[in-house]
């Protein structure tokens, strides 16, 4: 995951989320402990990268900026963006995702 996301070694603890059974539910993931226990899962990893938009770390994009950006993509770049969004697990039910589905029709695969 670190390699795929380009996370520097010094930022592993900040940019990769880790949960194990002895830990509490992480912020923003209520019910993780029960979900994992019910499936016999003993560890969960996820990217915990800070927001980034228009090449600026920490920049939170407005909804209209996200839609305009995605609408402006063409060719293979647009195909990769659509596939990435559509393949995200349905549990990732963010406002961004709802608006992208409504405006672009990029529903989960």
MOPAC internal coordinates of N, CA, C and O (Angstrom, degrees):
PM7 1SCF
backbone

  N    0.0000 0     0.00 0     0.00 0    0    0    0
  C    1.4387 1     0.00 0     0.00 0    1    0    0
  C    1.5310 1   109.52 1     0.00 0    2    1    0
  O    1.2310 1   121.04 1   138.16 1    3    2    1
  N    1.3191 1   115.61 1   -41.84 1    3    2    1
  C    1.4643 1   119.07 1  -179.60 1    5    3    2
  C    1.5131 1   110.59 1   -58.92 1    6    5    3
  O    1.2310 1   120.65 1   133.29 1    7    6    5
  N    1.3252 1   116.36 1   -46.71 1    7    6    5
  C    1.4652 1   120.10 1   179.77 1    9    7    6
  C    1.5230 1   111.22 1   -64.63 1   10    9    7
  O    1.2310 1   120.34 1   132.69 1   11   10    9
  N    1.3180 1   116.96 1   -47.31 1   11   10    9
  C    1.4626 1   121.23 1  -178.30 1   13   11   10
  C    1.5238 1   112.03 1   -57.30 1   14   13   11
  O    1.2310 1   120.62 1   138.50 1   15   14   13
  N    1.3213 1   116.43 1   -41.50 1   15   14   13
  C    1.4637 1   121.04 1  -176.22 1   17   15   14
  C    1.5258 1   113.11 1   -90.99 1   18   17   15
  O    1.2310 1   120.38 1   175.56 1   19   18   17
  N    1.3411 1   116.88 1    -4.44 1   19   18   17
  C    1.4590 1   119.53 1   179.43 1   21   19   18
  C    1.5211 1   113.10 1    70.24 1   22   21   19
  O    1.2310 1   120.15 1  -146.84 1   23   22   21
  N    1.3184 1   117.33 1    33.16 1   23   22   21
  C    1.4689 1   122.18 1  -178.43 1   25   23   22
  C    1.5253 1   108.91 1   -83.36 1   26   25   23
  O    1.2310 1   121.12 1   -51.43 1   27   26   25
  N    1.3110 1   115.46 1   128.57 1   27   26   25
  C    1.4586 1   120.57 1   178.52 1   29   27   26
  C    1.5265 1   110.15 1   -71.28 1   30   29   27
  O    1.2310 1   120.57 1   -30.76 1   31   30   29
  N    1.3373 1   116.51 1   149.24 1   31   30   29
  C    1.4707 1   120.86 1   179.66 1   33   31   30
  C    1.5257 1   111.53 1   -53.41 1   34   33   31
  O    1.2310 1   120.53 1   139.26 1   35   34   33
  N    1.3284 1   116.59 1   -40.74 1   35   34   33
  C    1.4705 1   119.29 1  -177.42 1   37   35   34
  C    1.5375 1   112.91 1   -68.03 1   38   37   35
  O    1.2310 1   119.97 1   166.50 1   39   38   37
  N    1.3471 1   117.67 1   -13.50 1   39   38   37
  C    1.4644 1   121.14 1  -177.37 1   41   39   38
  C    1.5249 1   113.89 1  -109.14 1   42   41   39
  O    1.2310 1   120.29 1  -170.46 1   43   42   41
  N    1.3287 1   117.06 1     9.54 1   43   42   41
  C    1.4667 1   120.19 1  -176.70 1   45   43   42
  C    1.5276 1   111.66 1   -56.72 1   46   45   43
  O    1.2310 1   119.94 1   130.46 1   47   46   45
  N    1.3125 1   117.73 1   -49.54 1   47   46   45
  C    1.4669 1   119.93 1  -176.61 1   49   47   46
  C    1.5192 1   111.96 1   -64.87 1   50   49   47
  O    1.2310 1   119.95 1   149.43 1   51   50   49
  N    1.3092 1   117.70 1   -30.57 1   51   50   49
  C    1.4658 1   121.56 1  -179.98 1   53   51   50
  C    1.5271 1   111.79 1   -80.98 1   54   53   51
  O    1.2310 1   119.90 1   141.49 1   55   54   53
  N    1.3415 1   117.80 1   -38.51 1   55   54   53
  C    1.4603 1   121.81 1  -168.16 1   57   55   54
  C    1.5247 1   115.61 1  -103.66 1   58   57   55
  O    1.2310 1   120.24 1   176.19 1   59   58   57
  N    1.3312 1   117.15 1    -3.81 1   59   58   57
  C    1.4642 1   120.84 1   174.44 1   61   59   58
  C    1.5214 1   107.78 1  -124.43 1   62   61   59
  O    1.2310 1   121.33 1   -61.72 1   63   62   61
  N    1.3269 1   115.06 1   118.28 1   63   62   61
  C    1.4555 1   120.50 1   178.69 1   65   63   62
  C    1.5129 1   109.93 1   -82.21 1   66   65   63
  O    1.2310 1   120.81 1   -37.70 1   67   66   65
  N    1.3321 1   116.06 1   142.30 1   67   66   65
  C    1.4571 1   122.08 1  -179.64 1   69   67   66
  C    1.5197 1   108.39 1  -135.89 1   70   69   67
  O    1.2310 1   120.92 1   -45.03 1   71   70   69
  N    1.3238 1   115.85 1   134.97 1   71   70   69
  C    1.4552 1   121.44 1   173.25 1   73   71   70
  C    1.5184 1   108.67 1  -129.85 1   74   73   71
  O    1.2310 1   121.20 1   -40.77 1   75   74   73
  N    1.3371 1   115.32 1   139.23 1   75   74   73
  C    1.4595 1   122.69 1   173.20 1   77   75   74
  C    1.5260 1   107.04 1  -132.95 1   78   77   75
  O    1.2310 1   119.82 1   -20.16 1   79   78   77
  N    1.3437 1   117.96 1   159.84 1   79   78   77
  C    1.4663 1   120.58 1  -173.85 1   81   79   78
  C    1.5284 1   116.02 1   -52.46 1   82   81   79
  O    1.2310 1   119.28 1   149.20 1   83   82   81
  N    1.3193 1   118.99 1   -30.80 1   83   82   81
  C    1.4660 1   120.03 1  -178.37 1   85   83   82
  C    1.5369 1   111.89 1   -76.21 1   86   85   83
  O    1.2310 1   120.27 1   168.84 1   87   86   85
  N    1.3148 1   117.08 1   -11.16 1   87   86   85
  C    1.4705 1   120.84 1  -176.59 1   89   87   86
  C    1.5264 1   110.63 1   -89.79 1   90   89   87
  O    1.2310 1   121.45 1   -21.54 1   91   90   89
  N    1.3224 1   114.84 1   158.46 1   91   90   89
  C    1.4711 1   120.82 1   174.50 1   93   91   90
  C    1.5279 1   109.07 1   -76.91 1   94   93   91
  O    1.2310 1   120.81 1   -13.22 1   95   94   93
  N    1.3208 1   116.05 1   166.78 1   95   94   93
  C    1.4656 1   119.54 1   174.06 1   97   95   94
  C    1.5193 1   109.11 1   -60.06 1   98   97   95
  O    1.2310 1   119.86 1   -47.20 1   99   98   97
  N    1.3192 1   117.87 1   132.80 1   99   98   97
  C    1.4682 1   119.41 1   177.52 1  101   99   98
  C    1.5240 1   110.76 1   -70.11 1  102  101   99
  O    1.2310 1   120.83 1   -24.26 1  103  102  101
  N    1.3158 1   116.02 1   155.74 1  103  102  101
  C    1.4613 1   120.45 1   177.12 1  105  103  102
  C    1.5261 1   109.70 1   -55.30 1  106  105  103
  O    1.2310 1   120.78 1   -44.54 1  107  106  105
  N    1.3073 1   116.11 1   135.46 1  107  106  105
  C    1.4511 1   120.68 1   177.45 1  109  107  106
  C    1.5162 1   115.04 1    82.84 1  110  109  107
  O    1.2310 1   120.08 1   179.37 1  111  110  109
  N    1.3438 1   117.45 1    -0.63 1  111  110  109
  C    1.4687 1   120.12 1  -179.93 1  113  111  110
  C    1.5338 1   109.01 1  -131.32 1  114  113  111
  O    1.2310 1   120.46 1  -114.54 1  115  114  113
  N    1.3318 1   116.73 1    65.46 1  115  114  113
  C    1.4663 1   118.45 1   179.89 1  117  115  114
  C    1.5276 1   110.37 1   -65.25 1  118  117  115
  O    1.2310 1   121.07 1   -37.35 1  119  118  117
  N    1.3137 1   115.56 1   142.65 1  119  118  117
  C    1.4579 1   120.61 1   176.74 1  121  119  118
  C    1.5149 1   115.61 1    82.41 1  122  121  119
  O    1.2310 1   119.71 1  -175.75 1  123  122  121
  N    1.3283 1   118.16 1     4.25 1  123  122  121
  C    1.4606 1   120.08 1  -178.60 1  125  123  122
  C    1.5208 1   111.46 1   -60.31 1  126  125  123
  O    1.2310 1   120.13 1   137.38 1  127  126  125
  N    1.3136 1   117.35 1   -42.62 1  127  126  125
  C    1.4660 1   120.98 1  -178.29 1  129  127  126
  C    1.5239 1   110.87 1   -58.09 1  130  129  127
  O    1.2310 1   120.09 1   131.82 1  131  130  129
  N    1.3296 1   117.43 1   -48.18 1  131  130  129
  C    1.4661 1   121.18 1  -179.96 1  133  131  130
  C    1.5255 1   111.09 1   -66.49 1  134  133  131
  O    1.2310 1   120.43 1   137.68 1  135  134  133
  N    1.3300 1   116.78 1   -42.32 1  135  134  133
  C    1.4665 1   121.48 1   179.53 1  137  135  134
  C    1.5314 1   110.33 1   -58.74 1  138  137  135
  O    1.2310 1   120.70 1   131.53 1  139  138  137
  N    1.3275 1   116.27 1   -48.47 1  139  138  137
  C    1.4681 1   121.00 1  -178.13 1  141  139  138
  C    1.5277 1   111.03 1   -66.12 1  142  141  139
  O    1.2310 1   120.48 1   135.83 1  143  142  141
  N    1.3200 1   116.69 1   -44.17 1  143  142  141
  C    1.4690 1   120.21 1  -179.18 1  145  143  142
  C    1.5252 1   110.83 1   -60.46 1  146  145  143
  O    1.2310 1   120.25 1   139.96 1  147  146  145
  N    1.3151 1   117.12 1   -40.04 1  147  146  145
  C    1.4600 1   121.27 1  -179.51 1  149  147  146
  C    1.5178 1   113.53 1   -67.07 1  150  149  147
  O    1.2310 1   120.42 1   165.49 1  151  150  149
  N    1.3119 1   116.79 1   -14.51 1  151  150  149
  C    1.4635 1   121.37 1  -179.26 1  153  151  150
  C    1.5312 1   112.64 1  -114.77 1  154  153  151
  O    1.2310 1   120.68 1  -177.35 1  155  154  153
  N    1.3279 1   116.31 1     2.65 1  155  154  153
  C    1.4604 1   119.80 1  -179.37 1  157  155  154
  C    1.5185 1   113.14 1    71.07 1  158  157  155
  O    1.2310 1   120.22 1  -156.44 1  159  158  157
  N    1.3171 1   117.19 1    23.56 1  159  158  157
  C    1.4687 1   121.78 1  -178.94 1  161  159  158
  C    1.5262 1   108.84 1   -86.14 1  162  161  159
  O    1.2310 1   120.64 1   -49.03 1  163  162  161
  N    1.3200 1   116.38 1   130.97 1  163  162  161
  C    1.4640 1   120.71 1  -176.13 1  165  163  162
  C    1.5249 1   113.84 1  -108.45 1  166  165  163
  O    1.2310 1   120.05 1   177.50 1  167  166  165
  N    1.3257 1   117.50 1    -2.50 1  167  166  165
  C    1.4617 1   120.53 1   175.89 1  169  167  166
  C    1.5230 1   108.92 1  -161.32 1  170  169  167
  O    1.2310 1   120.78 1   -35.23 1  171  170  169
  N    1.3256 1   116.11 1   144.77 1  171  170  169
  C    1.4565 1   122.42 1   176.73 1  173  171  170
  C    1.5217 1   107.59 1  -132.69 1  174  173  171
  O    1.2310 1   120.76 1   -47.15 1  175  174  173
  N    1.3287 1   116.14 1   132.85 1  175  174  173
  C    1.4654 1   122.55 1   177.04 1  177  175  174
  C    1.5171 1   108.97 1  -120.51 1  178  177  175
  O    1.2310 1   120.59 1   -32.87 1  179  178  177
  N    1.3297 1   116.48 1   147.13 1  179  178  177
  C    1.4576 1   121.14 1   175.62 1  181  179  178
  C    1.5201 1   109.28 1  -155.00 1  182  181  179
  O    1.2310 1   121.35 1   -19.42 1  183  182  181
  N    1.3131 1   115.02 1   160.58 1  183  182  181
  C    1.4586 1   117.66 1   174.82 1  185  183  182
  C    1.5189 1   107.82 1   -77.30 1  186  185  183
  O    1.2310 1   120.77 1   -43.88 1  187  186  185
  N    1.2966 1   116.13 1   136.12 1  187  186  185
  C    1.4625 1   122.64 1   178.57 1  189  187  186
  C    1.5313 1   108.38 1  -121.80 1  190  189  187
  O    1.2310 1   121.75 1  -138.13 1  191  190  189
  N    1.3227 1   114.26 1    41.87 1  191  190  189
  C    1.4673 1   119.75 1  -175.98 1  193  191  190
  C    1.5215 1   111.14 1   -69.40 1  194  193  191
  O    1.2310 1   120.32 1   -34.45 1  195  194  193
  N    1.3200 1   116.99 1   145.55 1  195  194  193
  C    1.4596 1   119.41 1   176.69 1  197  195  194
  C    1.5262 1   109.46 1   -71.20 1  198  197  195
  O    1.2310 1   120.09 1   -17.81 1  199  198  197
  N    1.3228 1   117.43 1   162.19 1  199  198  197
  C    1.4600 1   119.11 1   178.12 1  201  199  198
  C    1.5271 1   111.33 1   -62.56 1  202  201  199
  O    1.2310 1   121.65 1   -28.17 1  203  202  201
  N    1.3248 1   114.45 1   151.83 1  203  202  201
  C    1.4609 1   120.90 1   177.97 1  205  203  202
  C    1.5250 1   107.30 1  -152.29 1  206  205  203
  O    1.2310 1   120.55 1   -48.91 1  207  206  205
  N    1.3243 1   116.56 1   131.09 1  207  206  205
  C    1.4593 1   120.07 1   176.83 1  209  207  206
  C    1.5104 1   108.81 1  -146.82 1  210  209  207
  O    1.2310 1   121.35 1   -40.07 1  211  210  209
  N    1.3133 1   115.02 1   139.93 1  211  210  209
  C    1.4616 1   121.61 1   178.07 1  213  211  210
  C    1.5264 1   111.20 1    56.63 1  214  213  211
  O    1.2310 1   121.22 1  -143.79 1  215  214  213
  N    1.3642 1   115.26 1    36.21 1  215  214  213
  C    1.4541 1   120.49 1   176.88 1  217  215  214
  C    1.5168 1   114.94 1    78.00 1  218  217  215
  O    1.2310 1   119.81 1  -174.48 1  219  218  217
  N    1.3326 1   117.96 1     5.52 1  219  218  217
  C    1.4619 1   120.74 1  -177.54 1  221  219  218
  C    1.5270 1   110.60 1  -112.74 1  222  221  219
  O    1.2310 1   120.90 1   -62.54 1  223  222  221
  N    1.3438 1   115.88 1   117.46 1  223  222  221
  C    1.4607 1   120.80 1   175.91 1  225  223  222
  C    1.5149 1   110.00 1   -63.56 1  226  225  223
  O    1.2310 1   120.94 1   -38.22 1  227  226  225
  N    1.3272 1   115.81 1   141.78 1  227  226  225
  C    1.4571 1   121.33 1   178.75 1  229  227  226
  C    1.5109 1   113.78 1    82.15 1  230  229  227
  O    1.2310 1   120.33 1   175.51 1  231  230  229
  N    1.3338 1   116.97 1    -4.49 1  231  230  229
  C    1.4649 1   121.39 1  -178.68 1  233  231  230
  C    1.5264 1   109.32 1   -83.44 1  234  233  231
  O    1.2310 1   120.42 1   -60.59 1  235  234  233
  N    1.3275 1   116.81 1   119.41 1  235  234  233
  C    1.4575 1   121.38 1   178.09 1  237  235  234
  C    1.5209 1   107.67 1   -94.82 1  238  237  235
  O    1.2310 1   120.89 1   -57.36 1  239  238  237
  N    1.3228 1   115.90 1   122.64 1  239  238  237
  C    1.4649 1   120.78 1  -177.09 1  241  239  238
  C    1.5159 1   111.01 1   -79.04 1  242  241  239
  O    1.2310 1   121.16 1   -37.19 1  243  242  241
  N    1.3132 1   115.38 1   142.81 1  243  242  241
  C    1.4620 1   121.56 1   172.18 1  245  243  242
  C    1.5275 1   107.82 1   -77.74 1  246  245  243
  O    1.2310 1   120.46 1   -25.43 1  247  246  245
  N    1.3216 1   116.72 1   154.57 1  247  246  245
  C    1.4613 1   121.05 1  -176.69 1  249  247  246
  C    1.5245 1   112.07 1   -55.88 1  250  249  247
  O    1.2310 1   120.11 1   136.39 1  251  250  249
  N    1.3275 1   117.39 1   -43.61 1  251  250  249
  C    1.4652 1   119.47 1  -178.62 1  253  251  250
  C    1.5270 1   111.48 1   -66.50 1  254  253  251
  O    1.2310 1   119.87 1   149.99 1  255  254  253
  N    1.3218 1   117.85 1   -30.01 1  255  254  253
  C    1.4632 1   120.81 1   176.34 1  257  255  254
  C    1.5262 1   110.88 1   -67.73 1  258  257  255
  O    1.2310 1   120.49 1   138.31 1  259  258  257
  N    1.3313 1   116.67 1   -41.69 1  259  258  257
  C    1.4620 1   121.47 1  -179.93 1  261  259  258
  C    1.5222 1   110.04 1   -63.34 1  262  261  259
  O    1.2310 1   120.58 1   131.95 1  263  262  261
  N    1.3257 1   116.49 1   -48.05 1  263  262  261
  C    1.4648 1   120.56 1  -178.89 1  265  263  262
  C    1.5258 1   110.16 1   -63.28 1  266  265  263
  O    1.2310 1   120.03 1   135.38 1  267  266  265
  N    1.3270 1   117.55 1   -44.62 1  267  266  265
  C    1.4630 1   120.74 1   179.79 1  269  267  266
  C    1.5278 1   110.67 1   -62.09 1  270  269  267
  O    1.2310 1   120.21 1   138.71 1  271  270  269
  N    1.3228 1   117.21 1   -41.29 1  271  270  269
  C    1.4575 1   121.06 1   178.74 1  273  271  270
  C    1.5299 1   110.32 1   -60.88 1  274  273  271
  O    1.2310 1   120.55 1   129.60 1  275  274  273
  N    1.3340 1   116.56 1   -50.40 1  275  274  273
  C    1.4631 1   120.33 1  -177.83 1  277  275  274
  C    1.5257 1   111.61 1   -65.31 1  278  277  275
  O    1.2310 1   120.20 1   140.58 1  279  278  277
  N    1.3198 1   117.22 1   -39.42 1  279  278  277
  C    1.4669 1   120.51 1   178.42 1  281  279  278
  C    1.5246 1   111.50 1   -64.59 1  282  281  279
  O    1.2310 1   120.54 1   151.92 1  283  282  281
  N    1.3201 1   116.56 1   -28.08 1  283  282  281
  C    1.4603 1   120.99 1  -178.15 1  285  283  282
  C    1.5184 1   114.78 1   -82.68 1  286  285  283
  O    1.2310 1   120.12 1   169.28 1  287  286  285
  N    1.3230 1   117.38 1   -10.72 1  287  286  285
  C    1.4588 1   119.96 1   178.61 1  289  287  286
  C    1.5242 1   110.24 1   -71.47 1  290  289  287
  O    1.2310 1   121.08 1   -31.32 1  291  290  289
  N    1.3339 1   115.54 1   148.68 1  291  290  289
  C    1.4602 1   119.80 1   178.27 1  293  291  290
  C    1.5283 1   110.20 1  -134.64 1  294  293  291
  O    1.2310 1   121.63 1   -20.12 1  295  294  293
  N    1.3298 1   114.48 1   159.88 1  295  294  293
  C    1.4564 1   121.01 1   173.22 1  297  295  294
  C    1.5158 1   113.95 1    59.75 1  298  297  295
  O    1.2310 1   121.97 1    39.26 1  299  298  297
  N    1.3360 1   113.84 1  -140.74 1  299  298  297
  C    1.4602 1   121.20 1  -175.81 1  301  299  298
  C    1.5197 1   112.11 1   -61.51 1  302  301  299
  O    1.2310 1   119.99 1   145.18 1  303  302  301
  N    1.3159 1   117.63 1   -34.82 1  303  302  301
  C    1.4652 1   120.47 1   179.52 1  305  303  302
  C    1.5332 1   110.21 1   -62.65 1  306  305  303
  O    1.2310 1   120.37 1   137.41 1  307  306  305
  N    1.3194 1   116.89 1   -42.59 1  307  306  305
  C    1.4634 1   120.33 1   178.06 1  309  307  306
  C    1.5311 1   110.39 1   -66.25 1  310  309  307
  O    1.2310 1   120.39 1   138.53 1  311  310  309
  N    1.3300 1   116.87 1   -41.47 1  311  310  309
  C    1.4658 1   120.67 1   179.09 1  313  311  310
  C    1.5210 1   111.37 1   -60.73 1  314  313  311
  O    1.2310 1   120.49 1   137.12 1  315  314  313
  N    1.3334 1   116.66 1   -42.88 1  315  314  313
  C    1.4788 1   120.35 1   179.24 1  317  315  314
  C    1.5235 1   110.74 1   -65.15 1  318  317  315
  O    1.2310 1   120.02 1   138.90 1  319  318  317
  N    1.3241 1   117.57 1   -41.10 1  319  318  317
  C    1.4705 1   120.73 1   179.60 1  321  319  318
  C    1.5246 1   110.38 1   -64.44 1  322  321  319
  O    1.2310 1   120.64 1   135.08 1  323  322  321
  N    1.3252 1   116.37 1   -44.92 1  323  322  321
  C    1.4714 1   120.02 1   179.71 1  325  323  322
  C    1.5255 1   110.71 1   -61.74 1  326  325  323
  O    1.2310 1   120.36 1   133.53 1  327  326  325
  N    1.3272 1   116.93 1   -46.47 1  327  326  325
  C    1.4591 1   120.33 1  -179.65 1  329  327  326
  C    1.5265 1   110.71 1   -61.77 1  330  329  327
  O    1.2310 1   120.05 1   137.11 1  331  330  329
  N    1.3292 1   117.51 1   -42.89 1  331  330  329
  C    1.4654 1   121.56 1   179.80 1  333  331  330
  C    1.5294 1   110.28 1   -59.22 1  334  333  331
  O    1.2310 1   120.64 1   133.34 1  335  334  333
  N    1.3100 1   116.38 1   -46.66 1  335  334  333
  C    1.4633 1   120.69 1  -177.85 1  337  335  334
  C    1.5269 1   110.46 1   -68.96 1  338  337  335
  O    1.2310 1   120.16 1   135.57 1  339  338  337
  N    1.3117 1   117.30 1   -44.43 1  339  338  337
  C    1.4638 1   120.66 1  -176.76 1  341  339  338
  C    1.5220 1   112.51 1   -68.97 1  342  341  339
  O    1.2310 1   119.83 1   153.83 1  343  342  341
  N    1.3329 1   117.93 1   -26.17 1  343  342  341
  C    1.4646 1   120.78 1  -179.23 1  345  343  342
  C    1.5366 1   112.89 1   -87.75 1  346  345  343
  O    1.2310 1   120.03 1   172.91 1  347  346  345
  N    1.3056 1   117.55 1    -7.09 1  347  346  345
  C    1.4685 1   119.49 1   176.72 1  349  347  346
  C    1.5289 1   108.26 1   -60.94 1  350  349  347
  O    1.2310 1   120.01 1   -40.27 1  351  350  349
  N    1.3260 1   117.58 1   139.73 1  351  350  349
  C    1.4718 1   119.63 1  -179.94 1  353  351  350
  C    1.5314 1   110.88 1   -56.14 1  354  353  351
  O    1.2310 1   119.89 1   -36.33 1  355  354  353
  N    1.3240 1   117.81 1   143.67 1  355  354  353
  C    1.4634 1   120.72 1  -178.35 1  357  355  354
  C    1.5313 1   113.61 1   -59.87 1  358  357  355
  O    1.2310 1   120.48 1   159.34 1  359  358  357
  N    1.3424 1   116.68 1   -20.66 1  359  358  357
  C    1.4673 1   119.61 1   177.86 1  361  359  358
  C    1.5279 1   111.71 1   -66.09 1  362  361  359
  O    1.2310 1   120.35 1   161.21 1  363  362  361
  N    1.3164 1   116.93 1   -18.79 1  363  362  361
  C    1.4634 1   120.72 1   178.04 1  365  363  362
  C    1.5247 1   106.47 1   -81.40 1  366  365  363
  O    1.2310 1   121.33 1  -103.70 1  367  366  365
  N    1.3154 1   115.06 1    76.30 1  367  366  365
  C    1.4676 1   122.50 1  -173.64 1  369  367  366
  C    1.5288 1   110.02 1  -101.90 1  370  369  367
  O    1.2310 1   120.74 1  -108.76 1  371  370  369
  N    1.3245 1   116.19 1    71.24 1  371  370  369
  C    1.4568 1   121.16 1  -178.03 1  373  371  370
  C    1.5243 1   111.05 1   -92.20 1  374  373  371
  O    1.2310 1   121.11 1   -13.38 1  375  374  373
  N    1.3277 1   115.48 1   166.62 1  375  374  373
  C    1.4717 1   119.93 1   174.35 1  377  375  374
  C    1.5195 1   110.47 1   -61.08 1  378  377  375
  O    1.2310 1   120.39 1   140.30 1  379  378  377
  N    1.3211 1   116.86 1   -39.70 1  379  378  377
  C    1.4637 1   119.81 1   177.55 1  381  379  378
  C    1.5267 1   109.71 1   -56.54 1  382  381  379
  O    1.2310 1   120.75 1   131.01 1  383  382  381
  N    1.3208 1   116.16 1   -48.99 1  383  382  381
  C    1.4608 1   119.79 1  -176.98 1  385  383  382
  C    1.5210 1   111.52 1   -61.44 1  386  385  383
  O    1.2310 1   120.15 1   136.09 1  387  386  385
  N    1.3288 1   117.31 1   -43.91 1  387  386  385
  C    1.4695 1   120.44 1   179.80 1  389  387  386
  C    1.5291 1   110.81 1   -60.05 1  390  389  387
  O    1.2310 1   120.25 1   136.56 1  391  390  389
  N    1.3235 1   117.12 1   -43.44 1  391  390  389
  C    1.4669 1   120.20 1   179.81 1  393  391  390
  C    1.5300 1   111.94 1   -68.49 1  394  393  391
  O    1.2310 1   120.26 1   140.62 1  395  394  393
  N    1.3071 1   117.12 1   -39.38 1  395  394  393
  C    1.4666 1   120.48 1   178.02 1  397  395  394
  C    1.5295 1   109.69 1   -63.46 1  398  397  395
  O    1.2310 1   120.20 1   137.45 1  399  398  397
  N    1.3170 1   117.23 1   -42.55 1  399  398  397
  C    1.4656 1   120.28 1   178.07 1  401  399  398
  C    1.5259 1   110.70 1   -61.32 1  402  401  399
  O    1.2310 1   120.55 1   136.05 1  403  402  401
  N    1.3402 1   116.55 1   -43.95 1  403  402  401
  C    1.4692 1   120.76 1  -178.21 1  405  403  402
  C    1.5227 1   112.07 1   -67.25 1  406  405  403
  O    1.2310 1   120.65 1   134.45 1  407  406  405
  N    1.3245 1   116.36 1   -45.55 1  407  406  405
  C    1.4674 1   120.53 1  -174.69 1  409  407  406
  C    1.5268 1   114.07 1   -81.09 1  410  409  407
  O    1.2310 1   120.41 1   141.51 1  411  410  409
  N    1.3461 1   116.83 1   -38.49 1  411  410  409
  C    1.4561 1   119.97 1  -174.10 1  413  411  410
  C    1.5343 1   113.48 1  -109.69 1  414  413  411
  O    1.2310 1   120.80 1   168.63 1  415  414  413
  N    1.3273 1   116.07 1   -11.37 1  415  414  413
  C    1.4682 1   119.30 1  -178.48 1  417  415  414
  C    1.5035 1   114.45 1    72.63 1  418  417  415
  O    1.2310 1   120.03 1  -160.31 1  419  418  417
  N    1.3325 1   117.55 1    19.69 1  419  418  417
  C    1.4689 1   121.79 1  -178.44 1  421  419  418
  C    1.5290 1   108.98 1   -85.56 1  422  421  419
  O    1.2310 1   120.71 1  -101.17 1  423  422  421
  N    1.3147 1   116.25 1    78.83 1  423  422  421
  C    1.4572 1   121.78 1  -178.30 1  425  423  422
  C    1.5323 1   109.67 1   -87.04 1  426  425  423
  O    1.2310 1   120.04 1   -18.53 1  427  426  425
  N    1.3336 1   117.53 1   161.47 1  427  426  425
  C    1.4681 1   120.50 1  -178.58 1  429  427  426
  C    1.5260 1   111.97 1   -57.86 1  430  429  427
  O    1.2310 1   121.16 1   -35.34 1  431  430  429
  N    1.3249 1   115.39 1   144.66 1  431  430  429
  C    1.4653 1   121.40 1   176.93 1  433  431  430
  C    1.5065 1   108.98 1   -82.80 1  434  433  431
  O    1.2310 1   120.10 1   180.00 1  435  434  433

